[in-house]
Structure formats: C-alpha cells, structure tokens
Amino acid sequence: MGLYEYMMLDETEQWNVLWDKGIYLTHYLGNNEKCNLYALGDFFVEVELNHKTEKIVGKSHFKAGHLLDKYSGNIIF
C-alpha cells in the first residue's frame, strides 16, 4: 500500500492498517512531545502521544522531510 492509498482510507481504517501492518522503528522524546515512528509500505507514520498520559493525540504520515529529521541517527535498518 502506498501513501496515496493510505490517505484515501477513513480514519478508523488508517489506524487498523497501521496496527496490523506497520513496523515500529523508533521513538522521539522532546519538550512536552513524545512520538513513535512506524514504517508502512514506502512511507512513515508518526504517532504523537501525550507526554504525561501516553494517550494518542494525533498522527502524521510522510515520505521524507522535516518530520523525519528528528529521528535521524535513531533508525537502524
């Protein structure tokens, strides 16, 4: 599945695909920010968590760019 096909799914289906087929790569801890990075096909999904409660507050999907930059040095293939 490519990024375009993933984006065409509704929100619930996106989460289901992420949990079923996504590969956890690493996490990022910043100032009041905690994110988990997953690989899914030829793109990445970042899941943002509340720093205190660990509950999901959002997600982003991308192939490259500034959202991926903060993980540089943390991903080992």
Beta strands, then each sheet from edge to edge (+ up, - down):
strand 1: 23-30
strand 2: 33-40
strand 3: 43-49
strand 4: 56-62
sheet 1: 1+ 2- 3+ 4-
end
